[in-house]
Amino acid sequence: MKAEFLKAKHAEGLGFDAYIATDPNRSANWQSKREAVSLEDSQRAYLGGLIRRMPVICLSGIWCGDCAIQCPMIAAIADASPLIDLVFLDRDEHADLSNEVRIAGGNRVPTVIWLSEEFEFVHLLGDRTLSRYRRMAATQIGPSCPLPSFTPPADENVAVLAEWIAEFERVQLILRLSPRLRKLHGD
C-alpha cells in the first residue's frame, strides 16, 4: 500500500465520537463501553510518554460485536497520547482499503493499521487479540485441541486491553528504532 493512499484514507476517517454517531441506534452501547475502559496509571504514563507520531486507521463496523468491545479500548489508548492519531473507517464503505488488508481471505473487523508519521505502513492487527482467540478456542474447539498452558483471564477485557497497548508499544519501538526516522529526528 502506498503512503499516499493510506494518507488519503486516514484523512477520510472519523474520530471515535463522530464515528459512533453515524449509527445512533448503536452509539449508546459503544459509548458506555468507552466509559467503562480504565487504563492503569502505568499504562497511561507509558502512552503519554510516546515520542513518535502514529497515525492509526481502525477499519470497523458499528454492527460488529467484537468492534463494540475492542474499538472503545483502542479509542481509550489513543486518548492517552497526543501522538496517536486514531481514525475509524467503516469496513464496507472503504472496501478498497479493507480488500488490501484481508486476513485469512476475509475482510475482518476490527482491523487496525499503524502508520509512520509519513503514512508508511508499519503494522497490522486484525479482528481479535490473542486472549480473545484463546477464549474462543477454549469454548468452541474444546478439549480436542488442547491449548498450551492457557487459563482464560478472570477479566478478559483487562487482558485484551493490555494486548492492544502492547501492539501500540510494538509500533512505537519499530518507529523509535527505525534508522531512517532516527536520522530524521536526530536521535
Protein Blocks (a to p, Z undefined) as FASTA:
>chain_A
ZZklmmmmmmmpccfklmmmmmmmlmmmmmmmmmmpccdfklmmmmmmpfbdcddddddd
fklmklmmmmmmmmmmmmmpckbccddddfklmmmlmmmmcgehiacddddddddfkopa
fbdcehiafklmmmmmmmmnommlccehiacdfblmlmmmmmmmmmmmmmmmmmmmmmkl
mmmnoZZ
